Amino acid sequence: MGIDSPDCLHTMRPSFFRTWIPAAAAALATLGSAAVLAADATAWPHQPVTLILGFPAGSGVDVIARGVQEPLSQRLGQPVIIDYKSGAAGNIGSEFVARAKPDGYTLAFGTAATHGSNAALYKKLPFDVEADFVPVAPLIDVSNVLTINPNVINVRNLKEFVDEVKAHPGKYNYASTGNGAGTHMAFAEFNARLGLNMVHVPYKGGPEAITSVLRGETCCIMNQVQTVLPHYKAGKVRLLGVTTAKPVEVVKEVPTIASSGLPGTKGFDSSIWFGIFAPKGTDPAIVSKLNQAVREVLDLPEVRTRFESQGNAIRIETPDQFKKTVHNDRLKWAQVVKDAKITID
């Protein structure tokens, strides 16, 4: 007598139905949820994707985001919308994404600061820079360069700069794009290594910071090559040294800080990366599709040429490789913060 026999059903005890029916319903619900998830991953994206920037419009981060916005939209088949939530060295934007629904439609445009050094600088972040995010794909490596206003500090090379600052401790102010930003970290590490006493003046973002140097409100900044390049070509600023281990092709006449021979500069390398992150729990299939789309964008000759002409280097990694990069960089910057005794002003 089968389970579908009327006689069987008539003689079965109520306890059978109390256990079998809920179990069957739960199994069907699980299968249904799995089918929905699979369908969502397969259909993604079927609506616009929002890229959250924790920095203002016109900043160096914005320049890179704008550079990939349209080609990424084309590959995804949906608009990519940039939404600015600037402040607290990118932490406001990061928190927004950390709390977002992990459906692949809200992503963070992160940096080695937002997902690296900030963890060491801010002791009470409302999120974990590693556990609360899924690293999707890096985009570029960015070099900073020591940029000065010669009308404020009239020196021609790195040695003269160090000698002048040491001769007048506390006299010179340096700008940054915000407390804890890569521009702050690079200069703070530089000052710590060389024993320089300078005053840190943080601004809300890149445009305000570089403007302060151009106006003479501050003497200098370690800013991204792409940001200062137009002012350098116009003769408004002087470049003394790039922060990367190797020279930057677009300003190859500018030496690396590490090659200066000055005490404390050996091995100096303060480059940073930019990349895309999703909230934790995002479907790996969506992460994989997005990583592939970013790779295709970075392989476009026009995109590669544009970024490299700005002094940036393309970085292509799988999600797992990028995850290791994020982890290792967090450890590196934690050590820099400790050694240089960097604090948030």
N, C-alpha and C positions, 0 to 999 in steps of 0.2 A: 504494500500500500504506500503510494508516494505522498510526498508532503502536500501535493496539490489535490489530493483526494478529499472529497467532502466528508467522508467518514473520519479521516485522519483529523481534519480541522475540528470536527464535532467533539472528538474525544481528547484533544490536546488540552493540557492544563493552562490556566491563565498565566502561570509563571513563565511559560515558554514565550508567550507574546510580549511579556514585560521585558524579557532579555533580548529576544531575537529581533523584534521590530526596531527598538532604538538603535541596536548595533547596525542593522542594515541601513537605517536612515543616516547614521553617522558616516558609514562607509560611502554612501552615495554623495553625501555632502562633501567629503574629502575629495572624491573623484571629481565632483563638480568644481570645487575650488582649484584643483590642479589644472583642470581643463581651462578655466578662466585665466589663470596665471599664464599658462602656455599660450593661450590666444593673445593675451595682452603683450607678451614678449614678442610674439610673431608679428603682431600688428603695429608694434611701436616703431616710429611715432605716428599717431593719428591726430595730433594737435600740436600747436606751437610749443617749442622748448624754450624755457627761460633760463638764461645764464646770469647768475647773481654776481655782481662785482662789489667787493667791499671797499672800493676806492672810487674817487670821483671821475666824472667825465673829463677827458683831456690828459689823464695821468698816463704813465708808461704802460700800466696794466691795461688801460682802456685801448691804447693804440694796438696792442697785440690782439685783444678781444675783437676789435673792429676788423682787424686783418683777416680773421678766420670766420667772422659772422656770416657773410654772404656765401662763400663756398661751402661752408658746413650746412647752411640751409638747403643748398642745392642737393647735397648728397643725402640729407635726411628726408627731403621732400616736404619739409615743414619749415615755417619761419623760426629763426633763432632770435629771441628777443633779449636784449641786454637790459638788465634792471639794476640800477645803482643803489646800493645800501651801504654807503661809506661811513667810516668812523672806527675809532679804536683799533687802528692798524689792521683793518680788515675783519676784526672779530664780530662786528655787527652782521655783516653779510654771511660769515661762516655759521653763526648761530642760527640764522634764518634757514639756511639749507639743512643744518643738522636736525632741525625740527620739522622739515618738510616731508611730505608724503613720498616714500621711496618708489615712485612710479616712472622715473626717468624724465620727468618733465620740469623738474627744478634742479639745477646743477650749480655748483660753485666754481668760479674761476679763482683758483688758489695760487699761492706762491710759496716759496721756501720760507717766507716770513709767516704767512697765515697758518700754514700747516707744518711749521718747523720751529722757528725761534720763538714764536708767540707762546708756545707751551712752556718755555722756560722763563719768559718774561712776565707772563700773567699767571699768578698763582691760583686764581679762582675762576678760571674759564668755565662757562656753563656748558661746555661740551669737551669731548676728548678729540684732539686733532687727528688721532689715528682710529680709535674704536668707533667713532660716530660717522665716519666717512668711508666711502669706497673710492680709492684712487682709480680714475678712469684712463687718463692719458696725459702725458706731459706735452708741451708744445715747443718751448724754446729754453735755452740757457741764455741768461742776460748778464752782460758785464757792466759793472759800474766804473766810473772814471773820476778821479779827483779833479774837480773843476773849480777854477778860481776866477774871481774878478780882479784883474791886475791893477785896477784903480784903488782897490782896498788893500790888497797884499801883493806888492809888486815884486814877485819872484819868478824865476824862469825854469826852475827844475825842482825835483823833489827834495834834494838836499838843502837848497836855499829855503824852501818852505819850512822844513823841519827846524832849521837854524833860527829862522825868524820867529816862529811860534815859541820855541824854547826860550828865546831872548825876551819874550813878552808874555809870560804865562797869564792866562785868563783874559787877554786882550781881544782875541779873535773869536767870533761866533761862527759856527758852522750850521748849515740848514739841513733838515731831513724832511722826508715826505710823511713823517708821523712817528710817534713813539713806537719803537719796536719794528719799524719798517726796515727793509733791507738796506736802505740808505743810512739809517741810523746805526744799524748793526755793523756795517762795513767801516764807518768812520769811528765808532766807539772801539772796535777791535784795533784799528790802525793807531788810534791815540794811546791805547793801553800798551800796545807792543813797543811804541817809540817813546813812551813817557811824556806825552804832550798834554798840556792843560788848556782845553778850549771849552767854550760854552755852547751847549747844544740848544738849538732853537727849532722845535718841531712845528711843521705846518700841516694843514689838513690834507694836502696831496701834492703831487708833482708840480702842477702849474704854479701854485703859490710859492713852493720852495725855490724853484729855479728863478722865479720873478724876484724873490728876495735877494738872490745873488746878483742878478742883473742890475738891480737898483742900488746895490751896495749896502743893504741892510744886514747882510751876512757876507762873510768873505768867500765862502766856498761850500761845496757840497760834493758828496760821492753819489752821483746820479747816473742813471742808465745812459749808455752811449747814445741810444736813439733819441733820448730827450734833449741832450745838450748839443747834439750834432749840428742842428741849424744855427745855433748861437755861436758855435765854434767856427763854422764856415763863414759866418758874418763878422768874425773878429771881435766878438763881444766878450768872450771868455777864453781862458787858457787851460789846456789840459796837461796835467803833470804826470799821471800814471794810471793805467788800467788795473782793475782789481783781480783780473783773471790770471791764471798761471801762464797762459800764452798770450802773445799780442793779439789785438783785434784788427782784422784786415782793413776795415773801413777807416781806422785811424792808426795804421801800422807805424806811423812816425812817433806815436806816443809809447814810451816804454812801459813795461809792467812794473808794478810796485815791488814785486818779488825780485826783480833783476837790478834794483837800485844799489844793492850792496850795503845799505844802511842797516845798522844793528836792529834786529827785531823784524825785519821784512822778509827773511828767508822763508820760502814756502807760502807766502801770503797769497791766499786765494779766497775771494769773497764773492764769487759769482752766485747767482740765484736762478731758479727755474720758475716757469709759469706752467700751470696745468689745470685740468678739469677734474672735479670731484662730484660724486653723487652721494646722497644720504645712505647710511647703512641700511641693509636690507633690500637694496635695489637688485632686481633680478640679474644674475650673471650674464644671461643672454642679451639683455639690454646694454649692459656694460661692454660686452664684446662687440656689439653692433656699433656703439658709439666710438669705441677705440678704433675700429676699422675705418669709420668715417673720418676721424681725425687724421689717421695715417694717410688716407687718400688726399686730404686737403694739404697736408704738409709735403706731399710728393708733387704737388702742382708746381711747375717751374716758376710761375709768376708769384706764388706765395713764398716759395723758398728764396727767390731773388730779392723780394721786398724785405723779408726779415733779415737776411744776411747783409743787405745794403745798409741796414739800420744798426749793424753791429751785434746782431744776435746769431745764435747757433741753433739749428734745428735739433730737437731731441725726440727720438721715436723709441717708445718702449711698450711692451705689453702691460696690461693691468697689474700682473704679478711683479714685473720688473719695476714698475713705477711705485708699487707698494713698498718695495725694498729701498728705493731711492728716498721716499718720504721718511721711512723709519731711520735710515742712516743719517739723513740730514737733521732730523730732530735731535739725535744724539750729538751730532757735531755742534749744532748751535747751542745746545745745553752746556757743552763744555766751554764754548766761547764766552757765553754769558757768565759762567762761573770764573773763568780765568781773567776776563777783562773787568769783572765786577760791574757789569752793566745793569743799570736799574731803570725802571720807567720813571721819567721825571714827573 
